[in-house]
């Protein structure tokens, strides 16, 4: 399926043909490099906690170690 690229403001845009039914208001664009791009339809509303859990899963479910000096000098209030 082909479509034209056009300019919309300072961005490039494409029209998605009506034969492709998208129900949500947003899509994620995944850059596949030389192979092109992939449009991934996002859910209607994304729960911020779901995004948080996805981020934790990327860390393997653990928080990274934090290096902190023991004796920190801080200004008086």
mmCIF file of the N, C-alpha and C atoms, coordinates in Angstrom:
data_MODEL
# 
_entry.id   MODEL 
# 
loop_
_atom_site.group_PDB 
_atom_site.id 
_atom_site.type_symbol 
_atom_site.label_atom_id 
_atom_site.label_alt_id 
_atom_site.label_comp_id 
_atom_site.label_asym_id 
_atom_site.label_entity_id 
_atom_site.label_seq_id 
_atom_site.pdbx_PDB_ins_code 
_atom_site.Cartn_x 
_atom_site.Cartn_y 
_atom_site.Cartn_z 
_atom_site.occupancy 
_atom_site.B_iso_or_equiv 
_atom_site.pdbx_formal_charge 
_atom_site.auth_seq_id 
_atom_site.auth_comp_id 
_atom_site.auth_asym_id 
_atom_site.auth_atom_id 
_atom_site.pdbx_PDB_model_num 
ATOM 1   N N  . UNK A 1 1  ? 0.845  -1.155 0.000  1.00 0.00 ? 1  UNK A N  1 
ATOM 2   C CA . UNK A 1 1  ? 0.000  0.000  0.000  1.00 0.00 ? 1  UNK A CA 1 
ATOM 3   C C  . UNK A 1 1  ? 0.903  1.235  0.000  1.00 0.00 ? 1  UNK A C  1 
ATOM 4   N N  . UNK A 1 2  ? 0.625  2.205  -0.849 1.00 0.00 ? 2  UNK A N  1 
ATOM 5   C CA . UNK A 1 2  ? 1.421  3.420  -0.946 1.00 0.00 ? 2  UNK A CA 1 
ATOM 6   C C  . UNK A 1 2  ? 0.611  4.620  -0.485 1.00 0.00 ? 2  UNK A C  1 
ATOM 7   N N  . UNK A 1 3  ? 1.312  5.620  0.010  1.00 0.00 ? 3  UNK A N  1 
ATOM 8   C CA . UNK A 1 3  ? 0.700  6.893  0.359  1.00 0.00 ? 3  UNK A CA 1 
ATOM 9   C C  . UNK A 1 3  ? 1.737  7.985  0.157  1.00 0.00 ? 3  UNK A C  1 
ATOM 10  N N  . UNK A 1 4  ? 1.313  9.207  0.096  1.00 0.00 ? 4  UNK A N  1 
ATOM 11  C CA . UNK A 1 4  ? 2.214  10.338 -0.129 1.00 0.00 ? 4  UNK A CA 1 
ATOM 12  C C  . UNK A 1 4  ? 2.683  10.929 1.197  1.00 0.00 ? 4  UNK A C  1 
ATOM 13  N N  . UNK A 1 5  ? 3.897  11.450 1.180  1.00 0.00 ? 5  UNK A N  1 
ATOM 14  C CA . UNK A 1 5  ? 4.431  12.196 2.307  1.00 0.00 ? 5  UNK A CA 1 
ATOM 15  C C  . UNK A 1 5  ? 4.203  13.667 1.997  1.00 0.00 ? 5  UNK A C  1 
ATOM 16  N N  . UNK A 1 6  ? 3.718  14.419 2.983  1.00 0.00 ? 6  UNK A N  1 
ATOM 17  C CA . UNK A 1 6  ? 3.511  15.850 2.782  1.00 0.00 ? 6  UNK A CA 1 
ATOM 18  C C  . UNK A 1 6  ? 3.980  16.610 4.010  1.00 0.00 ? 6  UNK A C  1 
ATOM 19  N N  . UNK A 1 7  ? 4.069  17.923 3.883  1.00 0.00 ? 7  UNK A N  1 
ATOM 20  C CA . UNK A 1 7  ? 4.536  18.750 4.980  1.00 0.00 ? 7  UNK A CA 1 
ATOM 21  C C  . UNK A 1 7  ? 3.340  19.307 5.736  1.00 0.00 ? 7  UNK A C  1 
ATOM 22  N N  . UNK A 1 8  ? 3.396  19.208 7.058  1.00 0.00 ? 8  UNK A N  1 
ATOM 23  C CA . UNK A 1 8  ? 2.358  19.746 7.928  1.00 0.00 ? 8  UNK A CA 1 
ATOM 24  C C  . UNK A 1 8  ? 3.064  20.602 8.978  1.00 0.00 ? 8  UNK A C  1 
ATOM 25  N N  . UNK A 1 9  ? 3.046  21.914 8.801  1.00 0.00 ? 9  UNK A N  1 
ATOM 26  C CA . UNK A 1 9  ? 3.814  22.795 9.678  1.00 0.00 ? 9  UNK A CA 1 
ATOM 27  C C  . UNK A 1 9  ? 5.294  22.574 9.430  1.00 0.00 ? 9  UNK A C  1 
ATOM 28  N N  . UNK A 1 10 ? 6.038  22.278 10.486 1.00 0.00 ? 10 UNK A N  1 
ATOM 29  C CA . UNK A 1 10 ? 7.468  21.990 10.340 1.00 0.00 ? 10 UNK A CA 1 
ATOM 30  C C  . UNK A 1 10 ? 7.758  20.498 10.343 1.00 0.00 ? 10 UNK A C  1 
ATOM 31  N N  . UNK A 1 11 ? 6.723  19.671 10.207 1.00 0.00 ? 11 UNK A N  1 
ATOM 32  C CA . UNK A 1 11 ? 6.885  18.221 10.271 1.00 0.00 ? 11 UNK A CA 1 
ATOM 33  C C  . UNK A 1 11 ? 6.500  17.572 8.953  1.00 0.00 ? 11 UNK A C  1 
ATOM 34  N N  . UNK A 1 12 ? 6.958  16.353 8.778  1.00 0.00 ? 12 UNK A N  1 
ATOM 35  C CA . UNK A 1 12 ? 6.504  15.531 7.663  1.00 0.00 ? 12 UNK A CA 1 
ATOM 36  C C  . UNK A 1 12 ? 5.316  14.717 8.155  1.00 0.00 ? 12 UNK A C  1 
ATOM 37  N N  . UNK A 1 13 ? 4.377  14.446 7.266  1.00 0.00 ? 13 UNK A N  1 
ATOM 38  C CA . UNK A 1 13 ? 3.180  13.701 7.648  1.00 0.00 ? 13 UNK A CA 1 
ATOM 39  C C  . UNK A 1 13 ? 2.794  12.742 6.536  1.00 0.00 ? 13 UNK A C  1 
ATOM 40  N N  . UNK A 1 14 ? 2.018  11.729 6.892  1.00 0.00 ? 14 UNK A N  1 
ATOM 41  C CA . UNK A 1 14 ? 1.451  10.809 5.915  1.00 0.00 ? 14 UNK A CA 1 
ATOM 42  C C  . UNK A 1 14 ? -0.027 10.623 6.235  1.00 0.00 ? 14 UNK A C  1 
ATOM 43  N N  . UNK A 1 15 ? -0.811 10.373 5.232  1.00 0.00 ? 15 UNK A N  1 
ATOM 44  C CA . UNK A 1 15 ? -2.213 10.040 5.449  1.00 0.00 ? 15 UNK A CA 1 
ATOM 45  C C  . UNK A 1 15 ? -2.315 8.527  5.566  1.00 0.00 ? 15 UNK A C  1 
ATOM 46  N N  . UNK A 1 16 ? -3.055 8.082  6.544  1.00 0.00 ? 16 UNK A N  1 
ATOM 47  C CA . UNK A 1 16 ? -3.280 6.650  6.713  1.00 0.00 ? 16 UNK A CA 1 
ATOM 48  C C  . UNK A 1 16 ? -4.575 6.315  5.990  1.00 0.00 ? 16 UNK A C  1 
ATOM 49  N N  . UNK A 1 17 ? -4.523 5.393  5.041  1.00 0.00 ? 17 UNK A N  1 
ATOM 50  C CA . UNK A 1 17 ? -5.724 5.071  4.277  1.00 0.00 ? 17 UNK A CA 1 
ATOM 51  C C  . UNK A 1 17 ? -6.883 4.605  5.164  1.00 0.00 ? 17 UNK A C  1 
ATOM 52  N N  . UNK A 1 18 ? -8.099 4.898  4.732  1.00 0.00 ? 18 UNK A N  1 
ATOM 53  C CA . UNK A 1 18 ? -9.297 4.551  5.495  1.00 0.00 ? 18 UNK A CA 1 
ATOM 54  C C  . UNK A 1 18 ? -9.440 3.043  5.679  1.00 0.00 ? 18 UNK A C  1 
ATOM 55  N N  . UNK A 1 19 ? -8.830 2.265  4.799  1.00 0.00 ? 19 UNK A N  1 
ATOM 56  C CA . UNK A 1 19 ? -8.932 0.811  4.929  1.00 0.00 ? 19 UNK A CA 1 
ATOM 57  C C  . UNK A 1 19 ? -8.198 0.287  6.168  1.00 0.00 ? 19 UNK A C  1 
ATOM 58  N N  . UNK A 1 20 ? -7.317 1.099  6.735  1.00 0.00 ? 20 UNK A N  1 
ATOM 59  C CA . UNK A 1 20 ? -6.621 0.721  7.971  1.00 0.00 ? 20 UNK A CA 1 
ATOM 60  C C  . UNK A 1 20 ? -7.377 1.359  9.119  1.00 0.00 ? 20 UNK A C  1 
ATOM 61  N N  . UNK A 1 21 ? -8.056 0.546  9.902  1.00 0.00 ? 21 UNK A N  1 
ATOM 62  C CA . UNK A 1 21 ? -8.886 1.044  10.990 1.00 0.00 ? 21 UNK A CA 1 
ATOM 63  C C  . UNK A 1 21 ? -8.052 1.209  12.257 1.00 0.00 ? 21 UNK A C  1 
ATOM 64  N N  . UNK A 1 22 ? -7.961 2.445  12.735 1.00 0.00 ? 22 UNK A N  1 
ATOM 65  C CA . UNK A 1 22 ? -7.292 2.739  13.990 1.00 0.00 ? 22 UNK A CA 1 
ATOM 66  C C  . UNK A 1 22 ? -8.338 3.279  14.952 1.00 0.00 ? 22 UNK A C  1 
ATOM 67  N N  . UNK A 1 23 ? -8.436 2.681  16.130 1.00 0.00 ? 23 UNK A N  1 
ATOM 68  C CA . UNK A 1 23 ? -9.471 3.104  17.064 1.00 0.00 ? 23 UNK A CA 1 
ATOM 69  C C  . UNK A 1 23 ? -8.954 4.096  18.098 1.00 0.00 ? 23 UNK A C  1 
ATOM 70  N N  . UNK A 1 24 ? -7.669 4.093  18.360 1.00 0.00 ? 24 UNK A N  1 
ATOM 71  C CA . UNK A 1 24 ? -7.118 4.962  19.400 1.00 0.00 ? 24 UNK A CA 1 
ATOM 72  C C  . UNK A 1 24 ? -6.686 6.306  18.850 1.00 0.00 ? 24 UNK A C  1 
ATOM 73  N N  . UNK A 1 25 ? -6.446 7.257  19.747 1.00 0.00 ? 25 UNK A N  1 
ATOM 74  C CA . UNK A 1 25 ? -6.022 8.585  19.323 1.00 0.00 ? 25 UNK A CA 1 
ATOM 75  C C  . UNK A 1 25 ? -4.522 8.709  19.067 1.00 0.00 ? 25 UNK A C  1 
ATOM 76  N N  . UNK A 1 26 ? -3.734 7.690  19.469 1.00 0.00 ? 26 UNK A N  1 
ATOM 77  C CA . UNK A 1 26 ? -2.287 7.769  19.329 1.00 0.00 ? 26 UNK A CA 1 
ATOM 78  C C  . UNK A 1 26 ? -1.710 6.479  18.761 1.00 0.00 ? 26 UNK A C  1 
ATOM 79  N N  . UNK A 1 27 ? -0.596 6.641  18.043 1.00 0.00 ? 27 UNK A N  1 
ATOM 80  C CA . UNK A 1 27 ? 0.196  5.505  17.596 1.00 0.00 ? 27 UNK A CA 1 
ATOM 81  C C  . UNK A 1 27 ? 1.640  5.762  17.989 1.00 0.00 ? 27 UNK A C  1 
ATOM 82  N N  . UNK A 1 28 ? 2.388  4.700  18.199 1.00 0.00 ? 28 UNK A N  1 
ATOM 83  C CA . UNK A 1 28 ? 3.819  4.791  18.467 1.00 0.00 ? 28 UNK A CA 1 
ATOM 84  C C  . UNK A 1 28 ? 4.542  4.463  17.178 1.00 0.00 ? 28 UNK A C  1 
ATOM 85  N N  . UNK A 1 29 ? 5.543  5.254  16.833 1.00 0.00 ? 29 UNK A N  1 
ATOM 86  C CA . UNK A 1 29 ? 6.337  5.007  15.635 1.00 0.00 ? 29 UNK A CA 1 
ATOM 87  C C  . UNK A 1 29 ? 7.628  4.337  16.062 1.00 0.00 ? 29 UNK A C  1 
ATOM 88  N N  . UNK A 1 30 ? 7.888  3.150  15.529 1.00 0.00 ? 30 UNK A N  1 
ATOM 89  C CA . UNK A 1 30 ? 9.100  2.403  15.837 1.00 0.00 ? 30 UNK A CA 1 
ATOM 90  C C  . UNK A 1 30 ? 9.990  2.451  14.597 1.00 0.00 ? 30 UNK A C  1 
ATOM 91  N N  . UNK A 1 31 ? 11.182 3.036  14.752 1.00 0.00 ? 31 UNK A N  1 
ATOM 92  C CA . UNK A 1 31 ? 12.119 3.164  13.636 1.00 0.00 ? 31 UNK A CA 1 
ATOM 93  C C  . UNK A 1 31 ? 12.872 1.848  13.470 1.00 0.00 ? 31 UNK A C  1 
ATOM 94  N N  . UNK A 1 32 ? 12.729 1.229  12.314 1.00 0.00 ? 32 UNK A N  1 
ATOM 95  C CA . UNK A 1 32 ? 13.398 -0.041 12.036 1.00 0.00 ? 32 UNK A CA 1 
ATOM 96  C C  . UNK A 1 32 ? 14.644 0.157  11.182 1.00 0.00 ? 32 UNK A C  1 
ATOM 97  N N  . UNK A 1 33 ? 15.136 1.395  11.120 1.00 0.00 ? 33 UNK A N  1 
ATOM 98  C CA . UNK A 1 33 ? 16.331 1.689  10.336 1.00 0.00 ? 33 UNK A CA 1 
ATOM 99  C C  . UNK A 1 33 ? 16.053 1.598  8.845  1.00 0.00 ? 33 UNK A C  1 
ATOM 100 N N  . UNK A 1 34 ? 16.919 0.880  8.130  1.00 0.00 ? 34 UNK A N  1 
ATOM 101 C CA . UNK A 1 34 ? 16.789 0.759  6.677  1.00 0.00 ? 34 UNK A CA 1 
ATOM 102 C C  . UNK A 1 34 ? 15.540 -0.018 6.259  1.00 0.00 ? 34 UNK A C  1 
ATOM 103 N N  . UNK A 1 35 ? 14.954 -0.782 7.195  1.00 0.00 ? 35 UNK A N  1 
ATOM 104 C CA . UNK A 1 35 ? 13.772 -1.568 6.874  1.00 0.00 ? 35 UNK A CA 1 
ATOM 105 C C  . UNK A 1 35 ? 12.485 -0.756 6.901  1.00 0.00 ? 35 UNK A C  1 
ATOM 106 N N  . UNK A 1 36 ? 12.528 0.473  7.409  1.00 0.00 ? 36 UNK A N  1 
ATOM 107 C CA . UNK A 1 36 ? 11.341 1.322  7.433  1.00 0.00 ? 36 UNK A CA 1 
ATOM 108 C C  . UNK A 1 36 ? 10.890 1.636  8.845  1.00 0.00 ? 36 UNK A C  1 
ATOM 109 N N  . UNK A 1 37 ? 9.598  1.891  8.982  1.00 0.00 ? 37 UNK A N  1 
ATOM 110 C CA . UNK A 1 37 ? 9.022  2.202  10.296 1.00 0.00 ? 37 UNK A CA 1 
ATOM 111 C C  . UNK A 1 37 ? 7.810  1.318  10.536 1.00 0.00 ? 37 UNK A C  1 
ATOM 112 N N  . UNK A 1 38 ? 7.459  1.190  11.799 1.00 0.00 ? 38 UNK A N  1 
ATOM 113 C CA . UNK A 1 38 ? 6.317  0.384  12.206 1.00 0.00 ? 38 UNK A CA 1 
ATOM 114 C C  . UNK A 1 38 ? 5.410  1.276  13.043 1.00 0.00 ? 38 UNK A C  1 
ATOM 115 N N  . UNK A 1 39 ? 4.110  1.266  12.758 1.00 0.00 ? 39 UNK A N  1 
ATOM 116 C CA . UNK A 1 39 ? 3.150  1.993  13.567 1.00 0.00 ? 39 UNK A CA 1 
ATOM 117 C C  . UNK A 1 39 ? 2.506  1.014  14.530 1.00 0.00 ? 39 UNK A C  1 
ATOM 118 N N  . UNK A 1 40 ? 2.550  1.352  15.810 1.00 0.00 ? 40 UNK A N  1 
ATOM 119 C CA . UNK A 1 40 ? 1.959  0.497  16.829 1.00 0.00 ? 40 UNK A CA 1 
ATOM 120 C C  . UNK A 1 40 ? 0.854  1.293  17.504 1.00 0.00 ? 40 UNK A C  1 
ATOM 121 N N  . UNK A 1 41 ? -0.360 0.798  17.409 1.00 0.00 ? 41 UNK A N  1 
ATOM 122 C CA . UNK A 1 41 ? -1.486 1.513  17.999 1.00 0.00 ? 41 UNK A CA 1 
ATOM 123 C C  . UNK A 1 41 ? -1.430 1.404  19.513 1.00 0.00 ? 41 UNK A C  1 
ATOM 124 N N  . UNK A 1 42 ? -1.586 2.549  20.195 1.00 0.00 ? 42 UNK A N  1 
ATOM 125 C CA . UNK A 1 42 ? -1.571 2.583  21.645 1.00 0.00 ? 42 UNK A CA 1 
ATOM 126 C C  . UNK A 1 42 ? -2.985 2.463  22.181 1.00 0.00 ? 42 UNK A C  1 
ATOM 127 N N  . UNK A 1 43 ? -3.101 2.010  23.401 1.00 0.00 ? 43 UNK A N  1 
ATOM 128 C CA . UNK A 1 43 ? -4.413 1.875  24.039 1.00 0.00 ? 43 UNK A CA 1 
ATOM 129 C C  . UNK A 1 43 ? -5.052 3.256  24.187 1.00 0.00 ? 43 UNK A C  1 
ATOM 130 N N  . UNK A 1 44 ? -6.357 3.283  24.369 1.00 0.00 ? 44 UNK A N  1 
ATOM 131 C CA . UNK A 1 44 ? -7.085 4.548  24.500 1.00 0.00 ? 44 UNK A CA 1 
ATOM 132 C C  . UNK A 1 44 ? -6.475 5.421  25.588 1.00 0.00 ? 44 UNK A C  1 
ATOM 133 N N  . UNK A 1 45 ? -6.350 4.906  26.783 1.00 0.00 ? 45 UNK A N  1 
ATOM 134 C CA . UNK A 1 45 ? -5.733 5.648  27.869 1.00 0.00 ? 45 UNK A CA 1 
ATOM 135 C C  . UNK A 1 45 ? -4.693 4.741  28.507 1.00 0.00 ? 45 UNK A C  1 
ATOM 136 N N  . UNK A 1 46 ? -3.530 5.295  28.734 1.00 0.00 ? 46 UNK A N  1 
ATOM 137 C CA . UNK A 1 46 ? -2.472 4.512  29.367 1.00 0.00 ? 46 UNK A CA 1 
ATOM 138 C C  . UNK A 1 46 ? -2.348 4.935  30.811 1.00 0.00 ? 46 UNK A C  1 
ATOM 139 N N  . UNK A 1 47 ? -2.393 3.977  31.680 1.00 0.00 ? 47 UNK A N  1 
ATOM 140 C CA . UNK A 1 47 ? -2.242 4.218  33.100 1.00 0.00 ? 47 UNK A CA 1 
ATOM 141 C C  . UNK A 1 47 ? -0.770 4.517  33.380 1.00 0.00 ? 47 UNK A C  1 
ATOM 142 N N  . UNK A 1 48 ? -0.467 5.658  34.024 1.00 0.00 ? 48 UNK A N  1 
ATOM 143 C CA . UNK A 1 48 ? 0.933  5.976  34.317 1.00 0.00 ? 48 UNK A CA 1 
ATOM 144 C C  . UNK A 1 48 ? 1.636  4.892  35.124 1.00 0.00 ? 48 UNK A C  1 
ATOM 145 N N  . UNK A 1 49 ? 0.888  4.182  35.956 1.00 0.00 ? 49 UNK A N  1 
ATOM 146 C CA . UNK A 1 49 ? 1.504  3.109  36.738 1.00 0.00 ? 49 UNK A CA 1 
ATOM 147 C C  . UNK A 1 49 ? 1.927  1.951  35.840 1.00 0.00 ? 49 UNK A C  1 
ATOM 148 N N  . UNK A 1 50 ? 1.197  1.721  34.742 1.00 0.00 ? 50 UNK A N  1 
ATOM 149 C CA . UNK A 1 50 ? 1.622  0.694  33.794 1.00 0.00 ? 50 UNK A CA 1 
ATOM 150 C C  . UNK A 1 50 ? 2.961  1.066  33.172 1.00 0.00 ? 50 UNK A C  1 
ATOM 151 N N  . UNK A 1 51 ? 3.124  2.341  32.821 1.00 0.00 ? 51 UNK A N  1 
ATOM 152 C CA . UNK A 1 51 ? 4.395  2.797  32.271 1.00 0.00 ? 51 UNK A CA 1 
ATOM 153 C C  . UNK A 1 51 ? 5.517  2.619  33.296 1.00 0.00 ? 51 UNK A C  1 
ATOM 154 N N  . UNK A 1 52 ? 5.216  2.911  34.565 1.00 0.00 ? 52 UNK A N  1 
ATOM 155 C CA . UNK A 1 52 ? 6.196  2.736  35.637 1.00 0.00 ? 52 UNK A CA 1 
ATOM 156 C C  . UNK A 1 52 ? 6.605  1.267  35.753 1.00 0.00 ? 52 UNK A C  1 
ATOM 157 N N  . UNK A 1 53 ? 5.608  0.373  35.730 1.00 0.00 ? 53 UNK A N  1 
ATOM 158 C CA . UNK A 1 53 ? 5.908  -1.072 35.847 1.00 0.00 ? 53 UNK A CA 1 
ATOM 159 C C  . UNK A 1 53 ? 6.715  -1.567 34.652 1.00 0.00 ? 53 UNK A C  1 
ATOM 160 N N  . UNK A 1 54 ? 6.418  -1.046 33.445 1.00 0.00 ? 54 UNK A N  1 
ATOM 161 C CA . UNK A 1 54 ? 7.189  -1.433 32.264 1.00 0.00 ? 54 UNK A CA 1 
ATOM 162 C C  . UNK A 1 54 ? 8.644  -1.006 32.424 1.00 0.00 ? 54 UNK A C  1 
ATOM 163 N N  . UNK A 1 55 ? 8.846  0.199  32.960 1.00 0.00 ? 55 UNK A N  1 
ATOM 164 C CA . UNK A 1 55 ? 10.204 0.670  33.197 1.00 0.00 ? 55 UNK A CA 1 
ATOM 165 C C  . UNK A 1 55 ? 10.931 -0.191 34.203 1.00 0.00 ? 55 UNK A C  1 
ATOM 166 N N  . UNK A 1 56 ? 10.219 -0.594 35.269 1.00 0.00 ? 56 UNK A N  1 
ATOM 167 C CA . UNK A 1 56 ? 10.829 -1.488 36.259 1.00 0.00 ? 56 UNK A CA 1 
ATOM 168 C C  . UNK A 1 56 ? 11.197 -2.829 35.635 1.00 0.00 ? 56 UNK A C  1 
ATOM 169 N N  . UNK A 1 57 ? 10.330 -3.328 34.769 1.00 0.00 ? 57 UNK A N  1 
ATOM 170 C CA . UNK A 1 57 ? 10.604 -4.616 34.116 1.00 0.00 ? 57 UNK A CA 1 
ATOM 171 C C  . UNK A 1 57 ? 11.870 -4.526 33.272 1.00 0.00 ? 57 UNK A C  1 
ATOM 172 N N  . UNK A 1 58 ? 12.106 -3.358 32.637 1.00 0.00 ? 58 UNK A N  1 
ATOM 173 C CA . UNK A 1 58 ? 13.320 -3.185 31.847 1.00 0.00 ? 58 UNK A CA 1 
ATOM 174 C C  . UNK A 1 58 ? 14.565 -3.212 32.734 1.00 0.00 ? 58 UNK A C  1 
ATOM 175 N N  . UNK A 1 59 ? 14.405 -2.795 33.991 1.00 0.00 ? 59 UNK A N  1 
ATOM 176 C CA . UNK A 1 59 ? 15.530 -2.834 34.927 1.00 0.00 ? 59 UNK A CA 1 
ATOM 177 C C  . UNK A 1 59 ? 15.684 -4.208 35.561 1.00 0.00 ? 59 UNK A C  1 
ATOM 178 N N  . UNK A 1 60 ? 14.846 -5.153 35.208 1.00 0.00 ? 60 UNK A N  1 
ATOM 179 C CA . UNK A 1 60 ? 14.904 -6.485 35.799 1.00 0.00 ? 60 UNK A CA 1 
ATOM 180 C C  . UNK A 1 60 ? 14.192 -6.541 37.133 1.00 0.00 ? 60 UNK A C  1 
ATOM 181 N N  . UNK A 1 61 ? 13.326 -5.543 37.405 1.00 0.00 ? 61 UNK A N  1 
ATOM 182 C CA . UNK A 1 61 ? 12.577 -5.530 38.646 1.00 0.00 ? 61 UNK A CA 1 
ATOM 183 C C  . UNK A 1 61 ? 13.362 -5.034 39.838 1.00 0.00 ? 61 UNK A C  1 
ATOM 184 N N  . UNK A 1 62 ? 14.595 -4.570 39.619 1.00 0.00 ? 62 UNK A N  1 
ATOM 185 C CA . UNK A 1 62 ? 15.420 -4.106 40.723 1.00 0.00 ? 62 UNK A CA 1 
ATOM 186 C C  . UNK A 1 62 ? 15.835 -2.669 40.474 1.00 0.00 ? 62 UNK A C  1 
ATOM 187 N N  . UNK A 1 63 ? 16.047 -1.946 41.579 1.00 0.00 ? 63 UNK A N  1 
ATOM 188 C CA . UNK A 1 63 ? 16.540 -0.582 41.475 1.00 0.00 ? 63 UNK A CA 1 
ATOM 189 C C  . UNK A 1 63 ? 18.054 -0.623 41.295 1.00 0.00 ? 63 UNK A C  1 
ATOM 190 N N  . UNK A 1 64 ? 18.605 0.273  40.478 1.00 0.00 ? 64 UNK A N  1 
ATOM 191 C CA . UNK A 1 64 ? 20.062 0.308  40.350 1.00 0.00 ? 64 UNK A CA 1 
ATOM 192 C C  . UNK A 1 64 ? 20.699 0.793  41.654 1.00 0.00 ? 64 UNK A C  1 
ATOM 193 N N  . UNK A 1 65 ? 21.938 0.385  41.880 1.00 0.00 ? 65 UNK A N  1 
ATOM 194 C CA . UNK A 1 65 ? 22.671 0.814  43.073 1.00 0.00 ? 65 UNK A CA 1 
ATOM 195 C C  . UNK A 1 65 ? 22.915 2.307  43.006 1.00 0.00 ? 65 UNK A C  1 
ATOM 196 N N  . UNK A 1 66 ? 22.858 2.958  44.152 1.00 0.00 ? 66 UNK A N  1 
ATOM 197 C CA . UNK A 1 66 ? 23.066 4.387  44.215 1.00 0.00 ? 66 UNK A CA 1 
ATOM 198 C C  . UNK A 1 66 ? 24.327 4.661  45.011 1.00 0.00 ? 66 UNK A C  1 
ATOM 199 N N  . UNK A 1 67 ? 25.289 5.331  44.395 1.00 0.00 ? 67 UNK A N  1 
ATOM 200 C CA . UNK A 1 67 ? 26.524 5.700  45.093 1.00 0.00 ? 67 UNK A CA 1 
ATOM 201 C C  . UNK A 1 67 ? 26.307 7.058  45.747 1.00 0.00 ? 67 UNK A C  1 
ATOM 202 N N  . UNK A 1 68 ? 26.438 7.106  47.069 1.00 0.00 ? 68 UNK A N  1 
ATOM 203 C CA . UNK A 1 68 ? 26.218 8.342  47.791 1.00 0.00 ? 68 UNK A CA 1 
ATOM 204 C C  . UNK A 1 68 ? 27.310 8.498  48.834 1.00 0.00 ? 68 UNK A C  1 
ATOM 205 N N  . UNK A 1 69 ? 27.861 9.695  48.902 1.00 0.00 ? 69 UNK A N  1 
ATOM 206 C CA . UNK A 1 69 ? 28.898 9.965  49.897 1.00 0.00 ? 69 UNK A CA 1 
ATOM 207 C C  . UNK A 1 69 ? 28.288 9.919  51.286 1.00 0.00 ? 69 UNK A C  1 
ATOM 208 N N  . UNK A 1 70 ? 29.053 9.386  52.254 1.00 0.00 ? 70 UNK A N  1 
ATOM 209 C CA . UNK A 1 70 ? 28.524 9.260  53.613 1.00 0.00 ? 70 UNK A CA 1 
ATOM 210 C C  . UNK A 1 70 ? 28.438 10.604 54.320 1.00 0.00 ? 70 UNK A C  1 
ATOM 211 N N  . UNK A 1 71 ? 29.483 11.408 54.237 1.00 0.00 ? 71 UNK A N  1 
ATOM 212 C CA . UNK A 1 71 ? 29.501 12.692 54.925 1.00 0.00 ? 71 UNK A CA 1 
ATOM 213 C C  . UNK A 1 71 ? 29.318 13.820 53.919 1.00 0.00 ? 71 UNK A C  1 
ATOM 214 N N  . UNK A 1 72 ? 28.097 14.202 53.694 1.00 0.00 ? 72 UNK A N  1 
ATOM 215 C CA . UNK A 1 72 ? 27.830 15.288 52.762 1.00 0.00 ? 72 UNK A CA 1 
ATOM 216 C C  . UNK A 1 72 ? 27.725 16.595 53.531 1.00 0.00 ? 72 UNK A C  1 
ATOM 217 N N  . UNK A 1 73 ? 28.348 17.637 52.996 1.00 0.00 ? 73 UNK A N  1 
ATOM 218 C CA . UNK A 1 73 ? 28.253 18.952 53.603 1.00 0.00 ? 73 UNK A CA 1 
ATOM 219 C C  . UNK A 1 73 ? 27.172 19.727 52.883 1.00 0.00 ? 73 UNK A C  1 
ATOM 220 N N  . UNK A 1 74 ? 26.204 20.165 53.658 1.00 0.00 ? 74 UNK A N  1 
ATOM 221 C CA . UNK A 1 74 ? 25.084 20.900 53.086 1.00 0.00 ? 74 UNK A CA 1 
ATOM 222 C C  . UNK A 1 74 ? 24.974 22.267 53.757 1.00 0.00 ? 74 UNK A C  1 
ATOM 223 N N  . UNK A 1 75 ? 24.514 23.264 52.988 1.00 0.00 ? 75 UNK A N  1 
ATOM 224 C CA . UNK A 1 75 ? 24.398 24.598 53.577 1.00 0.00 ? 75 UNK A CA 1 
ATOM 225 C C  . UNK A 1 75 ? 23.293 24.638 54.623 1.00 0.00 ? 75 UNK A C  1 
ATOM 226 N N  . UNK A 1 76 ? 23.484 25.514 55.602 1.00 0.00 ? 76 UNK A N  1 
ATOM 227 C CA . UNK A 1 76 ? 22.468 25.700 56.640 1.00 0.00 ? 76 UNK A CA 1 
ATOM 228 C C  . UNK A 1 76 ? 21.312 26.492 56.055 1.00 0.00 ? 76 UNK A C  1 
ATOM 229 N N  . UNK A 1 77 ? 20.122 26.234 56.583 1.00 0.00 ? 77 UNK A N  1 
ATOM 230 C CA . UNK A 1 77 ? 18.958 26.996 56.120 1.00 0.00 ? 77 UNK A CA 1 
ATOM 231 C C  . UNK A 1 77 ? 18.816 28.230 56.906 1.00 0.00 ? 77 UNK A C  1 
# 
